[in-house]
């Protein structure tokens, strides 16, 4: 889940002004592990994943269906 940059800034500012991690987590409804990750980052802006690999390689699936048409037709019934 992506959090708004303004929320991230408010959370970090709250901690830097003396708020504890657990208290901050409860107030802002953000997990403690998330807060620790934000504290360890140089930039609070969201990171963009350029190339996310899916679980299924579509080209290999198409090739498999083409090579095994009998099995593919059984699955449709």
OpenMM code with the backbone's topology and positions (N, CA, C; nanometers):
from openmm import Vec3, app, unit

residues = "UNK UNK UNK UNK UNK UNK UNK UNK UNK UNK UNK UNK UNK UNK UNK UNK UNK UNK UNK UNK UNK UNK UNK UNK UNK UNK UNK UNK UNK UNK UNK UNK UNK UNK UNK UNK UNK UNK UNK UNK UNK UNK UNK UNK UNK UNK UNK UNK UNK UNK UNK UNK UNK UNK UNK UNK UNK UNK UNK UNK UNK UNK UNK UNK UNK UNK UNK UNK UNK UNK UNK UNK UNK UNK UNK UNK UNK".split()
positions = [
    Vec3(0.0850, -0.1175, 0.0000),
    Vec3(0.0000, 0.0000, 0.0000),
    Vec3(0.0894, 0.1237, 0.0000),
    Vec3(0.0579, 0.2157, -0.0862),
    Vec3(0.1360, 0.3391, -0.0948),
    Vec3(0.0758, 0.4448, -0.0015),
    Vec3(0.1615, 0.5084, 0.0735),
    Vec3(0.1178, 0.6152, 0.1635),
    Vec3(0.1520, 0.7496, 0.1018),
    Vec3(0.0687, 0.8479, 0.1278),
    Vec3(0.0885, 0.9829, 0.0782),
    Vec3(0.2173, 1.0416, 0.1357),
    Vec3(0.2879, 1.1168, 0.0544),
    Vec3(0.4139, 1.1771, 0.0979),
    Vec3(0.3927, 1.2691, 0.2180),
    Vec3(0.2809, 1.3417, 0.2221),
    Vec3(0.2535, 1.4312, 0.3357),
    Vec3(0.2412, 1.3531, 0.4661),
    Vec3(0.1790, 1.2347, 0.4600),
    Vec3(0.1675, 1.1511, 0.5793),
    Vec3(0.3054, 1.1053, 0.6238),
    Vec3(0.3881, 1.0639, 0.5297),
    Vec3(0.5233, 1.0194, 0.5634),
    Vec3(0.6010, 1.1303, 0.6342),
    Vec3(0.5898, 1.2504, 0.5820),
    Vec3(0.6603, 1.3652, 0.6415),
    Vec3(0.6094, 1.3913, 0.7829),
    Vec3(0.4761, 1.3883, 0.8012),
    Vec3(0.4188, 1.4126, 0.9340),
    Vec3(0.4656, 1.3072, 1.0339),
    Vec3(0.4707, 1.1815, 0.9907),
    Vec3(0.5144, 1.0735, 1.0792),
    Vec3(0.6593, 1.0951, 1.1217),
    Vec3(0.7462, 1.1234, 1.0267),
    Vec3(0.8883, 1.1444, 1.0579),
    Vec3(0.9062, 1.2659, 1.1476),
    Vec3(0.8348, 1.3742, 1.1196),
    Vec3(0.8449, 1.4947, 1.2033),
    Vec3(0.7981, 1.4666, 1.3461),
    Vec3(0.6909, 1.3875, 1.3586),
    Vec3(0.6393, 1.3530, 1.4911),
    Vec3(0.7440, 1.2755, 1.5709),
    Vec3(0.8094, 1.1818, 1.5057),
    Vec3(0.9131, 1.1018, 1.5726),
    Vec3(1.0327, 1.1896, 1.6086),
    Vec3(1.0741, 1.2754, 1.5184),
    Vec3(1.1887, 1.3632, 1.5442),
    Vec3(1.1615, 1.4631, 1.6561),
    Vec3(1.0328, 1.4933, 1.6786),
    Vec3(0.9991, 1.5859, 1.7870),
    Vec3(0.9819, 1.5140, 1.9209),
    Vec3(1.0135, 1.3835, 1.9232),
    Vec3(1.0117, 1.3126, 2.0505),
    Vec3(0.9095, 1.2021, 2.0624),
    Vec3(0.8292, 1.1812, 1.9620),
    Vec3(0.7291, 1.0743, 1.9678),
    Vec3(0.7933, 0.9382, 1.9505),
    Vec3(0.7426, 0.8409, 2.0207),
    Vec3(0.7944, 0.7052, 2.0098),
    Vec3(0.7373, 0.6344, 1.8880),
    Vec3(0.8031, 0.5272, 1.8457),
    Vec3(0.7594, 0.4531, 1.7277),
    Vec3(0.6218, 0.3908, 1.7491),
    Vec3(0.6015, 0.3263, 1.8634),
    Vec3(0.4738, 0.2596, 1.8902),
    Vec3(0.3595, 0.3604, 1.8975),
    Vec3(0.3824, 0.4711, 1.9678),
    Vec3(0.2790, 0.5749, 1.9793),
    Vec3(0.2477, 0.6344, 1.8423),
    Vec3(0.3508, 0.6598, 1.7631),
    Vec3(0.3336, 0.7141, 1.6287),
    Vec3(0.2548, 0.6176, 1.5427),
    Vec3(0.2865, 0.4895, 1.5553),
    Vec3(0.2177, 0.3864, 1.4788),
    Vec3(0.0676, 0.3865, 1.5086),
    Vec3(0.0329, 0.4000, 1.6351),
    Vec3(-0.1082, 0.4001, 1.6742),
    Vec3(-0.1797, 0.5272, 1.6303),
    Vec3(-0.1137, 0.6412, 1.6450),
    Vec3(-0.1764, 0.7693, 1.6095),
    Vec3(-0.2036, 0.7789, 1.4595),
    Vec3(-0.1030, 0.7437, 1.3789),
    Vec3(-0.1136, 0.7609, 1.2337),
    Vec3(-0.1613, 0.6354, 1.1619),
    Vec3(-0.1830, 0.5266, 1.2385),
    Vec3(-0.2297, 0.4001, 1.1820),
    Vec3(-0.1384, 0.3495, 1.0697),
    Vec3(-0.0092, 0.3489, 1.1019),
    Vec3(0.0940, 0.3003, 1.0103),
    Vec3(0.1747, 0.1963, 1.0865),
    Vec3(0.2053, 0.0859, 1.0230),
    Vec3(0.2801, -0.0208, 1.0889),
    Vec3(0.4188, 0.0232, 1.1335),
    Vec3(0.4638, -0.0358, 1.2428),
    Vec3(0.5963, -0.0015, 1.2961),
    Vec3(0.7065, -0.0328, 1.1965),
    Vec3(0.6961, -0.1460, 1.1298),
    Vec3(0.7989, -0.1840, 1.0314),
    Vec3(0.8058, -0.0810, 0.9198),
    Vec3(0.6917, -0.0282, 0.8792),
    Vec3(0.6880, 0.0751, 0.7754),
    Vec3(0.7593, 0.2003, 0.8235),
    Vec3(0.7332, 0.2393, 0.9459),
    Vec3(0.7982, 0.3585, 1.0015),
    Vec3(0.9495, 0.3392, 1.0059),
    Vec3(0.9944, 0.2217, 1.0500),
    Vec3(1.1385, 0.1948, 1.0530),
    Vec3(1.1984, 0.2027, 0.9125),
    Vec3(1.1252, 0.1513, 0.8118),
    Vec3(1.1745, 0.1615, 0.6733),
    Vec3(1.1861, 0.3070, 0.6315),
    Vec3(1.0859, 0.3874, 0.6647),
    Vec3(1.0897, 0.5294, 0.6281),
    Vec3(1.2071, 0.5995, 0.6961),
    Vec3(1.2346, 0.5651, 0.8198),
    Vec3(1.3454, 0.6275, 0.8922),
    Vec3(1.4796, 0.5927, 0.8286),
    Vec3(1.4891, 0.4778, 0.7676),
    Vec3(1.6136, 0.4352, 0.7070),
    Vec3(1.6350, 0.4832, 0.5649),
    Vec3(1.5368, 0.5484, 0.5073),
    Vec3(1.5474, 0.5937, 0.3690),
    Vec3(1.6080, 0.7326, 0.3602),
    Vec3(1.6762, 0.7556, 0.2499),
    Vec3(1.7299, 0.8890, 0.2252),
    Vec3(1.6201, 0.9813, 0.1746),
    Vec3(1.5333, 0.9297, 0.0879),
    Vec3(1.4208, 1.0073, 0.0351),
    Vec3(1.2912, 0.9409, 0.0770),
    Vec3(1.1936, 1.0210, 0.1155),
    Vec3(1.0651, 0.9653, 0.1570),
    Vec3(0.9703, 0.9428, 0.0396),
    Vec3(1.0040, 0.9954, -0.0753),
    Vec3(0.9156, 0.9796, -0.1909),
    Vec3(0.9017, 0.8318, -0.2265),
    Vec3(0.7877, 0.7961, -0.2810),
    Vec3(0.7613, 0.6578, -0.3207),
    Vec3(0.8586, 0.6152, -0.4302),
    Vec3(0.8955, 0.4881, -0.4264),
    Vec3(0.9851, 0.4357, -0.5293),
    Vec3(0.9031, 0.3712, -0.6391),
    Vec3(0.9474, 0.3880, -0.7605),
    Vec3(0.8788, 0.3332, -0.8770),
    Vec3(0.9507, 0.2070, -0.9213),
    Vec3(0.8783, 0.0984, -0.9296),
    Vec3(0.9356, -0.0270, -0.9775),
    Vec3(0.9249, -0.0266, -1.1290),
    Vec3(1.0393, -0.0324, -1.1946),
    Vec3(1.0417, -0.0241, -1.3412),
    Vec3(0.9977, -0.1539, -1.4075),
    Vec3(1.0608, -0.2631, -1.3715),
    Vec3(1.0319, -0.3906, -1.4369),
    Vec3(0.9911, -0.4946, -1.3344),
    Vec3(0.8634, -0.5060, -1.3125),
    Vec3(0.8127, -0.6062, -1.2193),
    Vec3(0.7815, -0.7321, -1.2991),
    Vec3(0.8404, -0.8426, -1.2584),
    Vec3(0.8192, -0.9671, -1.3296),
    Vec3(0.6942, -1.0352, -1.2760),
    Vec3(0.6069, -1.0711, -1.3666),
    Vec3(0.4849, -1.1402, -1.3277),
    Vec3(0.5119, -1.2856, -1.2964),
    Vec3(0.4145, -1.3536, -1.2407),
    Vec3(0.4303, -1.4937, -1.2061),
    Vec3(0.4237, -1.5827, -1.3293),
    Vec3(0.3499, -1.5402, -1.4307),
    Vec3(0.3327, -1.6212, -1.5505),
    Vec3(0.3976, -1.5508, -1.6689),
    Vec3(0.4818, -1.6239, -1.7393),
    Vec3(0.5395, -1.5734, -1.8627),
    Vec3(0.4395, -1.6037, -1.9745),
    Vec3(0.3740, -1.5019, -2.0263),
    Vec3(0.2661, -1.5186, -2.1235),
    Vec3(0.3153, -1.5880, -2.2499),
    Vec3(0.4327, -1.5535, -2.2975),
    Vec3(0.4846, -1.6162, -2.4196),
    Vec3(0.5050, -1.7655, -2.3996),
    Vec3(0.5593, -1.8055, -2.2853),
    Vec3(0.5785, -1.9479, -2.2577),
    Vec3(0.4440, -2.0190, -2.2430),
    Vec3(0.3470, -1.9530, -2.1833),
    Vec3(0.2137, -2.0110, -2.1699),
    Vec3(0.1505, -2.0335, -2.3066),
    Vec3(0.1581, -1.9332, -2.3948),
    Vec3(0.1023, -1.9474, -2.5299),
    Vec3(0.1708, -2.0609, -2.6051),
    Vec3(0.3020, -2.0700, -2.5902),
    Vec3(0.3773, -2.1763, -2.6564),
    Vec3(0.3348, -2.3134, -2.6039),
    Vec3(0.3151, -2.3244, -2.4729),
    Vec3(0.2739, -2.4504, -2.4131),
    Vec3(0.1348, -2.4919, -2.4610),
    Vec3(0.0435, -2.3970, -2.4690),
    Vec3(-0.0917, -2.4268, -2.5161),
    Vec3(-0.0877, -2.4700, -2.6622),
    Vec3(-0.0033, -2.4036, -2.7388),
    Vec3(0.0103, -2.4383, -2.8805),
    Vec3(0.0684, -2.5797, -2.8959),
    Vec3(0.1643, -2.6160, -2.8112),
    Vec3(0.2277, -2.7467, -2.8187),
    Vec3(0.1439, -2.8593, -2.7580),
    Vec3(0.0458, -2.8255, -2.6776),
    Vec3(-0.0381, -2.9251, -2.6098),
    Vec3(-0.1861, -2.8910, -2.6259),
    Vec3(-0.2374, -2.8906, -2.7481),
    Vec3(-0.3766, -2.8494, -2.7695),
    Vec3(-0.4783, -2.9438, -2.7054),
    Vec3(-0.4486, -3.0730, -2.6954),
    Vec3(-0.5428, -3.1673, -2.6366),
    Vec3(-0.5672, -3.1339, -2.4902),
    Vec3(-0.4610, -3.1044, -2.4181),
    Vec3(-0.4748, -3.0706, -2.2772),
    Vec3(-0.5497, -2.9398, -2.2601),
    Vec3(-0.5219, -2.8433, -2.3450),
    Vec3(-0.5879, -2.7129, -2.3344),
    Vec3(-0.7377, -2.7262, -2.3580),
    Vec3(-0.7800, -2.8129, -2.4517),
    Vec3(-0.9227, -2.8271, -2.4790),
    Vec3(-0.9938, -2.8995, -2.3649),
    Vec3(-0.9236, -2.9892, -2.2918),
    Vec3(-0.9834, -3.0569, -2.1776),
    Vec3(-1.0113, -2.9598, -2.0644),
    Vec3(-0.9258, -2.8611, -2.0478),
    Vec3(-0.9411, -2.7657, -1.9386),
    Vec3(-1.0601, -2.6723, -1.9598),
    Vec3(-1.1017, -2.6523, -2.0849),
    Vec3(-1.2134, -2.5606, -2.1131),
    Vec3(-1.3467, -2.6210, -2.0756),
    Vec3(-1.3606, -2.7532, -2.0751),
    Vec3(-1.4894, -2.8186, -2.0486),
    Vec3(-1.5322, -2.8055, -1.9056),
] * unit.nanometer
topology = app.Topology()
chain = topology.addChain("A")
for resn in residues:
    res = topology.addResidue(resn, chain)
    for name in ("N", "CA", "C"):
        topology.addAtom(name, app.Element.getBySymbol(name[0]), res)
